[in-house]
Amino acid sequence: MKCPHCHKEIPGVSCPQCGAVSPEGANYCMECGFLLKQKVDDTKQDDTKQDESGFDFENRVLCPDGTCTGIIIDGKCTECGKSYDDLKKLNK
């Protein structure tokens, strides 16, 4: 593959879909748009979906206040600070 500006030879990869050559490291084929490589590094993903602190975001409890965007950790909201039990009583 040649650079369109300086005409130097640059490394390229062939698309398995259409056979066109795209620059090495390209995410998509320049001709047909086929996904050449995954953007997310699969080795960094795990099944627990936890952050560095060990918090499980899949099973988080959202603040039931209705206007707050916090999550409940240790019995109270991380944003508004209200007790989860008090908020549940208000929403009954």
N, C-alpha and C positions, 0 to 999 in steps of 0.2 A: 504494500500500500504506500502511496506517495503523498506527501504533504501537498495540499492544493496551492499553497502560497510559495514555498521555497523548492518544491519538488524533490526533497530529500526522502529517502526510504524510511518509513516508520513501521514499527511492529504492528501487526494486525491479527485479528481472529476471524475465522470464517463462521458465518451464521449457519447453524444446523437446519434452519427453516428454509432460507432462500439461497444460501451459498455466497452472499455478498460479504465483502471484507469490511470490518469496522475497526477503529483503533483499539489496540490492546488496552484493557481496563474499562471499555465502554460497558454500560449497563444494558443498553438496547442496541439492536441492529439499526444502522443508519438507513437501510433500505426498506425493511418491512416492519420494524418496530418490535421484533421478537425479543423477549427477555433473555439476555445472554448470561446474566449471573444475578443471584439473589442480592438485594440490598442489605438485608438483615443477616448478620453473622449467626448462623444456626448454632454454633458452638457456645454462644453466650446465652442462649435461651435454655431454660429448664422448665420442668413441668409444674413447679410450685408457684411461679409468677410472683415472687417476692422481691422486694428491693434489698439494698445492702443492709438495712436495719432488721430484716427478717419479717417485715410487715406483709401480710397476704392481702393483696389488693382485690383478688377475686372474691373474697368473703368479707369485704369491709361492710360496715353498717353506716349508712348515710344519716346525717342529722335530720330528724323528723320535723324540725321547726317549720319547714316549708319555704323559708326565705334564706336560709343559711346554706352554705356550700361545704360545710365541714363534715368530718367523719367522726364516729364515736370510737374513742380509744380509752380504755380504763374507766368506762362508765360516764365519760363526759365528752362534749363536742370539742374538737380541736380549734374551731373558729370562734363560736359564740360563748363557749365555756359552760353552757347549761348542762345540767345533769340529764342523762338519758332517761332515767325513771321519771323525772319531772316533766320532760317533754312528752313522754308516752301518755301520762295522765292528762295533759292538756289536749292531746289529739283524740281522746276518746269521745 
